[in-house]
């Protein structure tokens, strides 16, 4: 169980405020969509939540089982799928899964073979990731998020590079493996987040003179 609290959170790049004065609480097990036009700052917001980049002002507090988590330990509690995250392309699929799950625990009962089956990648287990299609890579990025025993899942444009069947696969994985996770999704595509409890527009946290 994990919850997140933002207190006057703000991010600036040079002289431009990407978002400002964000004070929100994301309860444990909640499903939150962060929306906004292209270039509005959704990805920057998610990067701040994950600890990839620091806030300019304010703070983010993570709590797990009523215990505050230090910023240095955020990464232990989350998984992230995003277009800007690269996979190690020299690894075979099995090598990558073995590597990833040295740092994250698998969900109970999941074997490597079962994960390959769920991602429809059984026939490619010994293929190097550099030879995967963009859709295969996207299923892999999402798969390791769904299959990791982490209470927080951050997804940026989760169905990018997926066709209609891939979108349906993603929604099925959410139902099977996402219900017990706190999930935050950055998206402009309602199909990706129509199951969410709450939708927040990042553009509501822009300075008025930037609108």
C-alpha positions, 0 to 999 in steps of 0.5 A: 500500500502506498499513497502520495502527497504533493505540497505546493509542488512546482517545476521550472525549466529555465524561466518557464514554469511547467507546473506550479502550486500542485497540492494533491493527495493520491490515495493508496490503490487509487487510479489517477489520469494526468491529462493535458495537451502535447507539451503541457508537462505531463511527462515532466510531472511523472518524472518528478513523481518518480524521482527522475528529476527534482522539483523546483519548489515544494515537496512530494511525500510517499507513505507506505504502510503509514511509514514515510519513505525517503526520496532516495528510496522512492524507486524501490516502490515503483515501476515506470513505463514511458516512451523516453525509457530505453530497453537494453537492446543487446539483451535477449528477452530472457536475459532482460527479465532475469536482470529486471527481477534481480531488482524487483520481486515478481508477483507471487505465482508468476514464472518467467514462462508465464510472463512470456505467455502473458506478453505473447512473446514466448517465441522470442525469448532468445531474441535480442531486444534490438530486433523487436518491433515497437509494439513488442517493446511496448508490451515488454515495458508494460509487462515488467510494470504489471508483473513486478511486486511494486505498489506504485505504477507510473505509465506515460502514454501506455498504448503508444506503438500498440494496435487495437489488439495491443490496446485491448491487451493493455486494458486486460492486464490492468484488470488482472494485475493493476487493481492492487497498485496505485496507478498514475497514467499520463495520457491524451487518449481516453482509452488508456485511462477510462477506468481511472477514479479521477482525472487531473489536467496538468494545465490547471496548474499553469501560471495564468500568463502562460495559458 
